[in-house]
């Protein structure tokens, strides 16, 4: 997960491949609560690991449920309460998870009212702006003690009651259905707790929105032994004596709302091979799988299997649509971004619920789509989007409002080259970590599927002499930007290490090139593996370093490693360090840095590094070796060590890594289109 102030997406031009969806948030938190209310144990397979499920799991643990994570990817084991409170007082923090706040409010209000308790439920500031008054009104009809601790109608809440209390379930419980379906879901999940004395009826006032989400609730209740009787979408009856029964095991299907981003990706960018989405399909219980019908209407070519979806581009440009989105409110956000690639204006209606989600999504979507160049009309319950002209696309810093769906939806604007944008533009996603609410690895997955021209991927090169600290600086800069790294020196050191170990003549260019092409090398962060064995420490041996410096002048070897180095240039970007990154390998890099430090300072750094690892060394000999290597590198015939003509010179003799990183990030910001967005902190 990218836990950064921002993530820059370069212009992207294609997509193909397979994605395995994380578990559905809606199903995950419903299943967790039902398992927590059951007696006995439930094994939960394929549970979503996200911010929202973590707060639900934490809350269940605080309430006395047994929560045992599976080992080796195995299922989570939940030992339920059997409908009996084990903890009668707790403070629960629920972040911005509506799927945790609303159902836990209902369940704990009923349990406190009948068994005694004092519970406080709170969240992040945005959660305290999300309405809950209609659910509270319904619970108060039952006689539950619910107190607002802040503004009336909104969390935080206090739920209280005395042991031996009773709730009034004789009359139908009335709840509004036109603000959020989560209020009805919360009641349906919780009311079996108090159904011993008679059937309980819930009547919906107003048109029920998001009906497919209620369907998910009913199907999961049935899995846990509760057969709710439904009369249309207006009246729901929980039979007398309903009791939660664990199914023993339950599987969480992939998140259909998250599937929408990859359905859209296929419709926009999968021209040669499909995007295959696994974990959800024709047998899904989630209403958002109906998003594929809207995508087809816009022109996507979609094949639906029992547990997968395959999508390729069909009609192009996409077709504008006018659609009532009441049945797919979350996934409909993706349609608003697909509209950027459609001919004409796309109008999405009956989406008033967008305004009471993680943010006011109608206002937020309108603001951010306008930033990329779209023309947007918004109303109380609709949004209309017209795409930018080819010359109207803008490099935009997308404010995500701590809303996971804003971050993921707007990432698709990076495919503007496919809309003939002139010029093509990158997209900056502010606070990308918010995707962790439902899809922590979304951006990594997107980059695995997406492709682009190498020339569109940004590169920062950091060249300099031995022991100048270029590798440390490159790693620090890359971490701040979320970019890949290339330590070109490591490629030569690995080749040198392999040659020394295998007895290859290091003066034979052809033999060294053949060796390099056959290396089984794997990078994992700062760790390097050769033939499955970690060799990171071995590469610091002085003999290996000296040999690497010598063989780097072999033209045959340099040619063999050239293609390897170019392949590191992939989205979202690259920071490459070495001796000729800016002069030979990436001469088109928009920022080239040449790092220098005095020989004395570099010898001191290397000495401290070796001593810290228990390796004896002489600082005078280290300095002599460095100076000799500098001379050799500067005077070699092929790619001599020198700054590129347009390189920024940075002497870090008296600078910390943090100060050098801040300098490079400032230079980078000055070269980009996002200067109003600041730079990440070193």
C-alpha positions as CSV (number, residue, x, y, z in Angstrom):
1,X,0.0,0.0,0.0
2,X,1.3,3.5,-0.9
3,X,1.3,5.4,2.4
4,X,2.5,8.7,0.9
5,X,1.3,12.3,0.7
6,X,0.7,11.7,-3.0
7,X,1.2,9.3,-5.8
8,X,1.9,10.4,-9.4
9,X,0.5,8.3,-12.1
10,X,2.2,8.7,-15.5
11,X,0.1,8.7,-18.7
12,X,-1.0,5.1,-19.3
13,X,-1.8,3.6,-22.7
14,X,-2.9,0.0,-22.2
15,X,-4.0,-2.8,-19.9
16,X,-4.2,-6.6,-19.8
17,X,-3.9,-9.4,-17.2
18,X,-5.6,-10.9,-14.3
19,X,-6.6,-9.4,-10.9
20,X,-7.9,-11.4,-7.9
21,X,-10.3,-9.2,-6.0
22,X,-10.1,-8.6,-2.3
23,X,-13.1,-9.7,-0.4
24,X,-16.3,-7.7,-0.4
25,X,-16.4,-5.0,2.4
26,X,-20.2,-5.2,2.6
27,X,-20.1,-9.0,2.9
28,X,-17.0,-9.1,5.2
29,X,-18.4,-6.8,7.9
30,X,-21.9,-8.4,7.8
31,X,-20.4,-11.9,8.2
32,X,-18.1,-10.7,11.0
33,X,-21.0,-9.3,13.0
34,X,-23.2,-12.3,12.4
35,X,-20.3,-14.7,13.4
36,X,-19.8,-12.5,16.5
37,X,-23.5,-12.8,17.5
38,X,-23.6,-16.6,16.9
39,X,-22.9,-19.2,19.5
40,X,-19.8,-21.3,18.6
41,X,-17.2,-20.9,16.0
42,X,-17.3,-19.7,12.4
43,X,-14.4,-20.0,9.9
44,X,-14.4,-17.0,7.6
45,X,-12.5,-17.6,4.3
46,X,-11.2,-14.8,2.0
47,X,-12.0,-12.0,4.5
48,X,-11.1,-8.5,3.2
49,X,-8.1,-7.1,5.0
50,X,-8.8,-3.4,5.1
51,X,-9.3,-0.4,7.4
52,X,-13.0,-1.1,7.7
53,X,-12.7,-4.8,8.6
54,X,-9.9,-4.1,11.1
55,X,-12.1,-1.7,13.1
56,X,-14.9,-4.3,13.1
57,X,-12.5,-7.1,14.2
58,X,-11.1,-4.8,16.9
59,X,-14.6,-4.0,18.2
60,X,-15.6,-7.7,18.3
61,X,-12.4,-8.5,20.2
62,X,-13.1,-5.7,22.7
63,X,-16.7,-7.1,23.2
64,X,-15.3,-10.5,24.1
65,X,-15.5,-12.4,20.8
66,X,-12.7,-14.8,20.1
67,X,-10.9,-13.7,17.0
68,X,-8.1,-15.9,15.8
69,X,-6.3,-15.0,12.5
70,X,-5.6,-17.9,10.2
71,X,-2.0,-19.0,9.6
72,X,-0.5,-19.2,6.1
73,X,-3.5,-17.6,4.5
74,X,-6.0,-19.8,6.3
75,X,-9.5,-18.7,7.5
76,X,-10.2,-16.4,10.4
77,X,-11.8,-18.2,13.3
78,X,-14.5,-16.2,15.1
79,X,-15.9,-17.5,18.4
80,X,-19.3,-15.7,18.9
81,X,-21.1,-14.4,22.0
82,X,-24.2,-16.5,21.5
83,X,-26.3,-13.3,21.9
84,X,-25.0,-12.7,25.4
85,X,-22.8,-9.8,26.4
86,X,-19.5,-10.7,28.0
87,X,-18.4,-7.1,28.2
88,X,-20.9,-4.5,29.4
89,X,-18.9,-1.3,29.0
90,X,-16.6,-0.3,26.1
91,X,-15.5,2.6,23.9
92,X,-15.3,1.6,20.3
93,X,-13.6,3.6,17.6
94,X,-15.0,2.8,14.2
95,X,-13.0,5.0,11.8
96,X,-15.1,5.9,8.8
97,X,-16.7,2.5,8.5
98,X,-20.4,2.9,8.0
99,X,-20.7,-0.9,7.7
100,X,-19.4,-1.2,11.2
101,X,-20.9,1.9,12.9
102,X,-24.6,1.3,11.9
103,X,-24.9,-2.4,12.6
104,X,-22.9,-2.3,15.8
105,X,-25.1,0.6,17.0
106,X,-28.2,-1.5,16.5
107,X,-26.8,-4.7,18.0
108,X,-25.3,-3.0,21.1
109,X,-28.3,-0.8,21.7
110,X,-30.6,-3.9,21.8
111,X,-28.1,-5.8,24.0
112,X,-27.6,-2.9,26.4
113,X,-31.3,-2.4,26.7
114,X,-32.0,-6.0,27.6
115,X,-28.8,-7.1,29.4
116,X,-27.4,-3.8,30.7
117,X,-24.4,-1.9,29.3
118,X,-22.8,1.4,28.6
119,X,-21.1,1.7,25.2
120,X,-19.6,4.7,23.4
121,X,-19.2,4.5,19.6
122,X,-17.2,7.1,17.7
123,X,-15.1,7.6,14.5
124,X,-13.1,10.0,12.5
125,X,-14.4,13.5,12.0
126,X,-16.1,12.6,8.7
127,X,-18.0,9.7,10.4
128,X,-19.4,12.4,12.8
129,X,-20.8,14.1,9.7
130,X,-22.6,11.0,8.4
131,X,-26.2,10.8,9.4
132,X,-27.5,8.1,11.8
133,X,-30.6,9.8,13.1
134,X,-33.1,7.6,11.3
135,X,-31.6,4.5,12.8
136,X,-31.5,6.1,16.3
137,X,-35.2,7.1,15.9
138,X,-36.0,3.4,15.1
139,X,-34.1,2.1,18.1
140,X,-35.8,4.6,20.4
141,X,-39.1,3.3,19.2
142,X,-38.1,0.0,20.7
143,X,-37.1,1.7,24.0
144,X,-33.4,1.6,23.6
145,X,-31.3,4.2,25.3
146,X,-29.3,6.1,22.7
147,X,-27.7,9.5,23.4
148,X,-26.0,11.8,21.0
149,X,-22.6,12.9,22.3
150,X,-22.2,15.6,19.7
151,X,-24.6,17.0,17.1
152,X,-28.1,15.5,17.1
153,X,-28.5,13.0,14.3
154,X,-24.9,12.1,14.0
155,X,-22.3,10.0,15.9
156,X,-20.6,9.8,18.4
157,X,-23.2,7.9,20.4
158,X,-23.7,6.5,23.9
159,X,-25.8,3.3,24.2
160,X,-27.1,2.5,27.7
161,X,-29.5,0.1,29.4
162,X,-30.1,-1.9,32.6
163,X,-30.0,-5.7,33.0
164,X,-33.4,-7.3,32.8
165,X,-34.8,-4.6,30.6
166,X,-37.2,-5.2,27.8
167,X,-37.8,-3.7,24.4
168,X,-41.2,-3.0,22.7
169,X,-41.4,-5.1,19.5
170,X,-45.2,-5.4,19.4
171,X,-45.7,-2.5,16.9
172,X,-44.0,-2.3,13.5
173,X,-40.7,-0.5,13.7
174,X,-40.6,2.3,11.2
175,X,-37.3,3.4,9.5
176,X,-36.6,5.7,6.5
177,X,-35.2,4.0,3.5
178,X,-34.4,6.9,1.3
179,X,-31.2,8.1,3.0
180,X,-29.1,5.0,3.5
181,X,-30.0,1.3,3.2
182,X,-27.5,0.6,6.1
183,X,-30.1,1.7,8.6
184,X,-32.5,-1.1,7.5
185,X,-29.5,-3.5,7.3
186,X,-28.5,-2.7,10.8
187,X,-32.0,-3.4,12.2
188,X,-32.3,-6.7,10.2
189,X,-28.9,-7.9,11.5
190,X,-29.7,-7.0,15.1
191,X,-33.4,-7.7,15.7
192,X,-33.1,-11.5,15.9
193,X,-31.5,-10.8,19.3
194,X,-34.9,-9.8,20.8
195,X,-37.3,-12.0,18.8
196,X,-37.9,-14.6,21.5
197,X,-41.4,-13.3,22.5
198,X,-42.8,-12.6,19.0
199,X,-42.3,-11.8,15.4
200,X,-40.8,-8.4,14.7
201,X,-41.8,-6.3,11.7
202,X,-39.9,-3.4,10.1
203,X,-41.7,-1.0,7.8
204,X,-39.7,1.1,5.4
205,X,-40.9,4.7,5.0
206,X,-40.1,6.3,1.6
207,X,-38.5,4.6,-1.4
208,X,-35.8,2.1,-0.3
209,X,-32.5,2.9,-2.0
210,X,-29.7,0.5,-2.7
211,X,-32.0,-2.5,-2.7
212,X,-29.3,-4.9,-3.8
213,X,-27.4,-4.2,-0.5
214,X,-30.5,-5.3,1.4
215,X,-30.6,-8.4,-0.7
216,X,-27.0,-9.2,0.5
217,X,-28.2,-8.7,4.1
218,X,-31.1,-11.1,3.6
219,X,-29.0,-13.8,1.9
220,X,-26.4,-13.7,4.6
221,X,-29.0,-13.8,7.4
222,X,-30.3,-16.9,5.8
223,X,-26.8,-18.4,5.8
224,X,-26.8,-17.8,9.6
225,X,-30.3,-19.3,10.2
226,X,-32.5,-16.2,10.0
227,X,-35.2,-16.4,7.3
228,X,-36.6,-12.9,7.0
229,X,-40.0,-12.7,5.3
230,X,-40.2,-9.8,2.8
231,X,-43.3,-8.1,1.4
232,X,-41.9,-6.1,-1.5
233,X,-39.3,-3.7,-0.3
234,X,-41.6,-2.0,2.2
235,X,-42.2,-4.6,5.0
236,X,-39.8,-7.1,6.5
237,X,-40.7,-9.7,9.3
238,X,-38.3,-11.6,11.5
239,X,-40.1,-14.7,12.8
240,X,-40.5,-15.4,16.5
241,X,-37.7,-17.3,18.1
242,X,-35.2,-16.5,15.3
243,X,-31.7,-17.6,16.4
244,X,-28.3,-17.2,14.8
245,X,-26.8,-20.5,13.7
246,X,-23.3,-20.6,12.5
247,X,-22.9,-22.2,9.0
248,X,-19.5,-23.5,10.3
249,X,-17.6,-22.0,7.4
250,X,-18.4,-19.1,5.1
251,X,-16.6,-17.7,2.1
252,X,-16.4,-14.0,1.3
253,X,-16.7,-13.4,-2.4
254,X,-14.7,-10.7,-4.2
255,X,-15.8,-7.1,-3.9
256,X,-18.1,-6.2,-6.8
257,X,-17.7,-2.5,-6.3
258,X,-14.0,-2.9,-6.5
259,X,-14.5,-5.0,-9.7
260,X,-16.0,-1.9,-11.3
261,X,-12.6,-0.2,-11.6
262,X,-11.1,-3.1,-13.6
263,X,-14.3,-3.6,-15.7
264,X,-13.8,0.1,-16.6
265,X,-10.1,-0.5,-17.2
266,X,-10.8,-3.2,-19.6
267,X,-13.4,-1.2,-21.4
268,X,-11.0,1.7,-21.8
269,X,-7.6,0.1,-22.3
270,X,-7.7,-3.6,-23.0
271,X,-7.3,-3.6,-26.8
272,X,-5.1,-6.6,-27.4
273,X,-6.0,-9.0,-24.5
274,X,-8.7,-8.9,-21.8
275,X,-8.6,-7.8,-18.2
276,X,-9.8,-10.8,-16.2
277,X,-11.3,-10.2,-12.8
278,X,-11.5,-13.2,-10.5
279,X,-13.6,-13.5,-7.3
280,X,-16.9,-12.3,-8.5
281,X,-19.2,-13.2,-11.4
282,X,-22.6,-14.4,-12.5
283,X,-23.2,-16.3,-9.2
284,X,-22.5,-13.2,-7.0
285,X,-24.9,-12.2,-4.3
286,X,-23.8,-8.6,-4.7
287,X,-26.0,-6.2,-6.6
288,X,-23.0,-4.2,-7.9
289,X,-22.2,-7.0,-10.3
290,X,-24.9,-5.4,-12.4
291,X,-22.3,-2.7,-13.1
292,X,-21.3,-4.9,-16.1
293,X,-24.7,-4.1,-17.7
294,X,-23.9,-0.4,-17.5
295,X,-20.4,-1.0,-18.9
296,X,-21.9,-3.0,-21.8
297,X,-24.3,-0.2,-22.4
298,X,-21.3,2.1,-22.7
299,X,-19.7,-0.2,-25.2
300,X,-17.5,-2.7,-23.2
301,X,-17.2,-6.2,-24.4
302,X,-17.9,-8.3,-21.3
303,X,-17.9,-12.1,-20.7
304,X,-19.4,-13.2,-17.4
305,X,-18.5,-16.5,-15.8
306,X,-19.6,-18.0,-12.5
307,X,-16.7,-16.5,-10.5
308,X,-15.0,-14.2,-13.0
309,X,-15.5,-11.3,-15.4
310,X,-13.4,-10.8,-18.6
311,X,-13.5,-7.4,-20.3
312,X,-12.1,-5.9,-23.4
313,X,-12.6,-2.7,-25.3
314,X,-15.6,-2.8,-27.6
315,X,-17.1,0.4,-28.9
316,X,-14.6,3.3,-29.0
317,X,-15.1,6.0,-27.9
318,X,-17.4,4.7,-25.3
319,X,-21.1,5.6,-25.6
320,X,-22.7,8.1,-23.3
321,X,-25.6,6.8,-21.2
322,X,-28.5,8.2,-19.1
323,X,-28.9,5.7,-16.2
324,X,-30.9,5.5,-13.0
325,X,-28.1,4.2,-10.6
326,X,-30.2,3.5,-7.5
327,X,-29.3,-0.2,-7.8
328,X,-25.5,0.4,-8.0
329,X,-24.7,3.5,-6.0
330,X,-21.1,2.8,-5.2
331,X,-20.1,1.3,-8.5
332,X,-21.9,4.1,-10.4
333,X,-19.0,6.4,-9.4
334,X,-16.8,4.5,-11.8
335,X,-19.3,5.3,-14.6
336,X,-18.7,9.0,-14.0
337,X,-15.0,8.5,-14.8
338,X,-15.7,6.3,-17.8
339,X,-17.7,9.3,-19.1
340,X,-14.3,11.0,-19.7
341,X,-13.9,8.5,-22.6
342,X,-17.4,8.6,-24.0
343,X,-18.8,10.6,-26.9
344,X,-21.5,12.9,-25.5
345,X,-22.8,13.6,-22.0
346,X,-23.3,10.8,-19.5
347,X,-26.1,11.4,-16.9
348,X,-26.3,9.4,-13.7
349,X,-29.5,9.9,-11.7
350,X,-31.1,8.8,-8.4
351,X,-27.8,9.0,-6.5
352,X,-28.7,11.2,-3.6
353,X,-27.1,8.6,-1.3
354,X,-23.7,9.7,-2.7
355,X,-24.0,12.9,-0.5
356,X,-24.0,10.9,2.8
357,X,-21.1,8.5,2.1
358,X,-17.5,8.9,3.1
359,X,-17.7,12.4,1.6
360,X,-20.3,14.2,-0.4
361,X,-19.5,12.2,-3.5
362,X,-21.6,14.3,-5.9
363,X,-19.8,17.5,-5.0
364,X,-16.4,15.7,-4.8
365,X,-16.7,14.0,-8.1
366,X,-17.9,17.1,-9.8
367,X,-14.9,19.1,-8.4
368,X,-12.3,16.5,-9.3
369,X,-13.6,15.8,-12.8
370,X,-13.6,19.5,-13.6
371,X,-9.9,19.5,-12.6
372,X,-9.0,17.0,-15.4
373,X,-10.9,19.1,-17.9
374,X,-14.5,17.6,-17.9
375,X,-17.6,19.7,-18.0
376,X,-19.9,18.7,-15.1
377,X,-23.4,19.5,-14.1
378,X,-24.5,18.4,-10.6
379,X,-27.8,18.3,-8.8
380,X,-29.2,17.1,-5.6
381,X,-29.5,13.5,-6.9
382,X,-27.7,13.5,-10.2
383,X,-24.4,14.2,-12.0
384,X,-23.9,14.8,-15.7
385,X,-20.4,14.5,-17.2
386,X,-19.1,15.6,-20.6
387,X,-15.5,14.7,-21.5
388,X,-12.7,17.2,-22.2
389,X,-11.8,17.9,-25.8
390,X,-8.5,16.4,-26.9
391,X,-6.7,19.7,-26.1
392,X,-8.6,20.2,-22.8
393,X,-7.1,17.5,-20.6
394,X,-5.3,18.9,-17.6
395,X,-2.7,17.5,-15.2
396,X,-4.7,17.4,-12.0
397,X,-4.0,16.9,-8.3
398,X,-6.9,14.8,-7.2
399,X,-8.2,15.5,-3.7
400,X,-9.5,12.2,-2.4
401,X,-11.4,13.5,0.7
402,X,-10.3,10.4,2.6
403,X,-12.6,8.5,0.4
404,X,-11.3,5.2,-1.1
405,X,-13.6,5.3,-4.1
406,X,-12.5,8.8,-5.1
407,X,-8.9,7.7,-5.2
408,X,-9.5,4.5,-7.2
409,X,-12.1,6.0,-9.6
410,X,-10.0,9.0,-10.6
411,X,-6.9,6.9,-11.2
412,X,-8.5,6.0,-14.5
413,X,-8.0,9.5,-15.7
414,X,-4.4,8.6,-16.3
415,X,-5.4,6.7,-19.4
416,X,-6.0,10.1,-21.2
417,X,-3.6,9.2,-24.1
418,X,-6.3,6.8,-25.2
419,X,-8.6,9.8,-25.5
420,X,-6.1,11.4,-27.9
421,X,-5.2,14.0,-25.2
422,X,-2.7,16.5,-26.6
423,X,-0.5,16.8,-24.7
424,X,-0.9,13.7,-22.6
425,X,-0.9,14.4,-18.8
426,X,-0.1,12.7,-15.6
427,X,-2.5,12.5,-12.7
428,X,-1.6,13.0,-9.0
429,X,-3.6,11.1,-6.4
430,X,-3.4,12.9,-3.0
431,X,-3.3,10.7,0.1
432,X,-3.5,7.4,-1.8
433,X,-3.5,5.4,1.4
434,X,-7.3,6.0,1.7
435,X,-7.7,3.1,-0.8
436,X,-6.8,0.9,2.2
437,X,-10.4,1.1,3.3
438,X,-11.4,-1.6,0.9
439,X,-8.4,-2.4,-1.5
440,X,-5.0,-1.8,0.2
441,X,-3.1,-3.0,-2.9
442,X,-5.2,-1.2,-5.5
443,X,-2.4,0.9,-7.0
444,X,0.1,-1.9,-7.1
445,X,-2.5,-4.0,-8.9
446,X,-3.3,-1.2,-11.3
447,X,0.4,-0.9,-12.2
448,X,0.7,-4.7,-12.7
449,X,-2.1,-4.5,-15.3
450,X,-1.4,-1.2,-16.9
451,X,1.2,-0.5,-19.6
452,X,2.6,2.6,-21.2
453,X,5.4,3.8,-23.4
454,X,8.7,3.8,-21.5
455,X,9.3,7.4,-22.5
456,X,6.2,8.4,-20.5
457,X,7.5,6.9,-17.2
458,X,9.3,9.6,-15.2
459,X,12.9,8.9,-14.2
460,X,15.3,10.6,-11.8
461,X,18.9,9.6,-12.2
462,X,21.5,10.0,-9.5
463,X,25.1,9.5,-10.6
464,X,28.3,9.9,-8.7
465,X,31.6,8.3,-7.6
466,X,32.0,5.3,-5.4
467,X,30.8,5.8,-1.8
468,X,29.2,9.1,-2.5
469,X,25.9,7.9,-1.0
470,X,24.0,7.8,-4.3
471,X,22.4,4.4,-3.5
472,X,21.1,5.6,-0.1
473,X,19.9,8.9,-1.6
474,X,18.2,7.1,-4.5
475,X,16.4,4.8,-2.1
476,X,15.2,7.7,0.1
477,X,13.9,9.7,-2.9
478,X,12.2,6.6,-4.4
479,X,10.5,5.9,-1.1
480,X,9.2,9.4,-0.8
481,X,7.7,9.2,-4.3
482,X,6.6,5.6,-4.4
483,X,8.9,4.9,-7.3
484,X,11.0,1.8,-8.2
485,X,14.7,1.9,-7.8
486,X,17.6,0.7,-9.9
487,X,21.0,0.3,-8.4
488,X,22.9,-0.2,-11.6
489,X,26.1,-0.8,-9.7
490,X,24.5,-3.9,-8.1
491,X,24.0,-5.4,-11.5
492,X,27.8,-5.1,-12.1
493,X,28.6,-6.3,-8.6
494,X,26.3,-9.3,-9.0
495,X,28.0,-10.2,-12.3
496,X,31.4,-9.7,-10.7
497,X,30.4,-11.9,-7.7
498,X,29.1,-14.6,-10.0
499,X,32.3,-14.5,-12.2
500,X,34.6,-14.8,-9.2
501,X,32.5,-17.7,-7.8
502,X,32.4,-19.5,-11.1
503,X,35.9,-18.9,-12.3
504,X,34.9,-16.9,-15.4
505,X,37.7,-14.8,-16.9
506,X,36.7,-11.2,-16.0
507,X,38.7,-9.8,-18.9
508,X,36.7,-11.8,-21.5
509,X,33.9,-9.5,-22.6
510,X,31.9,-12.2,-24.5
511,X,32.1,-14.6,-21.6
512,X,31.1,-11.9,-19.1
513,X,28.1,-10.9,-21.3
514,X,26.9,-14.5,-21.6
515,X,27.2,-14.8,-17.8
516,X,25.2,-11.7,-17.2
517,X,22.4,-12.7,-19.6
518,X,22.0,-16.0,-17.7
519,X,21.9,-14.6,-14.2
520,X,18.9,-15.7,-12.1
521,X,18.5,-12.4,-10.2
522,X,15.7,-11.2,-8.0
523,X,15.3,-7.9,-6.2
524,X,13.2,-7.5,-3.0
525,X,13.5,-4.0,-1.8
526,X,17.2,-3.6,-0.8
527,X,17.8,-7.3,-0.8
528,X,19.2,-9.1,-3.8
529,X,19.0,-12.8,-4.5
530,X,21.1,-14.9,-6.9
531,X,19.9,-18.4,-7.7
532,X,17.5,-18.1,-4.7
533,X,20.3,-17.1,-2.2
534,X,20.5,-13.7,-0.7
535,X,23.8,-12.1,-1.6
536,X,23.3,-8.5,-0.3
537,X,26.2,-8.8,2.2
538,X,28.5,-10.5,-0.3
539,X,28.2,-7.6,-2.7
540,X,29.9,-5.3,-0.2
541,X,33.1,-7.2,-0.4
542,X,36.0,-5.0,-1.6
543,X,37.1,-7.5,-4.1
544,X,33.7,-7.6,-5.6
545,X,33.5,-3.8,-5.8
546,X,36.9,-3.5,-7.4
547,X,36.0,-6.2,-10.0
548,X,32.7,-4.6,-10.7
549,X,34.4,-1.3,-11.4
550,X,36.8,-3.0,-13.8
551,X,34.3,-5.1,-15.7
552,X,31.9,-2.1,-16.2
553,X,34.3,-1.0,-18.9
554,X,33.7,-4.1,-21.0
555,X,31.5,-3.1,-24.0
556,X,30.0,-6.6,-24.5
557,X,28.9,-6.7,-20.8
558,X,27.5,-3.2,-20.9
559,X,25.4,-4.0,-24.0
560,X,24.1,-7.1,-22.2
561,X,23.0,-5.2,-19.1
562,X,21.7,-2.2,-21.1
563,X,18.3,-3.8,-21.8
564,X,18.0,-5.1,-18.3
565,X,18.4,-1.6,-16.9
566,X,15.9,-0.1,-19.4
567,X,13.3,-2.7,-18.2
568,X,13.3,-1.1,-14.7
569,X,11.5,1.9,-16.2
570,X,8.0,1.1,-15.3
571,X,5.0,2.9,-13.7
572,X,4.8,4.8,-11.5
573,X,8.4,5.9,-11.9
574,X,12.1,5.1,-11.4
575,X,15.0,6.5,-9.4
576,X,18.2,5.1,-11.0
577,X,21.6,5.4,-9.5
578,X,25.0,4.6,-10.9
579,X,27.8,6.2,-12.9
580,X,26.2,6.7,-16.3
581,X,22.5,6.7,-15.6
582,X,22.0,10.3,-16.8
583,X,24.6,10.2,-19.6
584,X,24.0,6.8,-21.2
585,X,21.1,4.8,-19.9
586,X,18.4,7.5,-19.4
587,X,19.6,10.6,-21.2
588,X,16.0,11.8,-21.5
589,X,15.4,11.8,-17.7
590,X,13.8,15.0,-16.6
591,X,16.0,15.3,-13.5
592,X,19.6,14.2,-13.4
593,X,21.6,14.6,-10.2
594,X,25.4,14.2,-9.9
595,X,26.3,13.5,-6.3
596,X,29.7,14.4,-5.1
597,X,31.6,14.3,-1.8
598,X,35.2,14.6,-0.9
599,X,37.4,11.4,-1.0
600,X,38.1,11.9,2.8
601,X,34.4,12.0,3.6
602,X,33.6,9.0,1.4
603,X,36.4,7.0,3.0
604,X,35.1,7.9,6.4
605,X,31.5,6.8,5.5
606,X,32.8,3.5,4.0
607,X,35.0,2.9,7.1
608,X,32.0,3.3,9.4
609,X,29.9,1.1,7.3
610,X,32.4,-1.7,7.3
611,X,33.2,-1.4,11.0
612,X,29.5,-1.5,11.9
613,X,29.3,-4.9,10.1
614,X,32.3,-6.3,11.9
615,X,34.6,-6.0,8.9
616,X,38.1,-4.7,9.7
617,X,39.3,-1.8,7.5
618,X,41.9,0.9,7.2
619,X,40.6,4.4,6.5
620,X,43.8,5.4,4.7
621,X,43.7,2.4,2.4
622,X,40.0,3.0,1.8
623,X,40.7,6.5,0.7
624,X,43.6,5.5,-1.5
625,X,41.4,2.8,-3.2
626,X,38.6,5.3,-3.7
627,X,40.8,7.8,-5.3
628,X,42.3,5.2,-7.6
629,X,38.8,4.0,-8.6
630,X,37.7,7.6,-9.2
631,X,40.6,8.0,-11.6
632,X,39.9,4.8,-13.4
633,X,36.2,5.6,-13.7
634,X,36.8,9.1,-15.0
635,X,39.3,8.0,-17.6
636,X,37.7,4.8,-19.0
637,X,37.0,5.0,-22.7
638,X,33.4,3.8,-22.5
639,X,30.9,5.9,-20.4
640,X,33.4,7.7,-18.3
641,X,32.2,9.0,-15.0
642,X,31.1,12.6,-15.5
643,X,28.0,14.8,-14.9
644,X,25.4,15.0,-17.7
645,X,25.4,18.5,-19.3
646,X,22.1,19.3,-17.7
647,X,22.7,17.5,-14.3
648,X,22.2,19.2,-11.0
649,X,25.4,19.1,-8.9
650,X,24.9,18.1,-5.3
651,X,27.8,18.0,-2.8
652,X,26.6,16.1,0.2
653,X,29.9,16.1,2.1
654,X,28.3,18.2,4.9
655,X,24.6,17.1,4.3
656,X,22.4,14.5,5.9
657,X,20.5,12.1,3.8
658,X,17.3,13.9,4.8
659,X,18.7,17.2,3.6
660,X,19.9,15.8,0.3
661,X,16.5,14.1,-0.2
662,X,14.7,17.3,0.4
663,X,16.9,19.1,-2.2
664,X,16.2,16.5,-4.8
665,X,12.5,16.5,-4.2
666,X,12.4,20.2,-4.5
667,X,14.2,20.0,-7.8
668,X,11.7,17.4,-8.9
669,X,8.7,19.5,-8.0
670,X,10.1,22.4,-10.0
671,X,10.1,20.2,-13.1
672,X,6.6,18.8,-12.8
673,X,3.1,20.1,-13.4
674,X,2.0,19.8,-9.8
675,X,3.9,22.6,-8.1
676,X,0.8,23.7,-6.2
677,X,0.6,20.4,-4.4
678,X,3.9,20.5,-2.4
679,X,6.3,17.7,-2.1
680,X,6.5,14.8,0.3
681,X,8.6,15.2,3.4
682,X,12.0,13.6,3.4
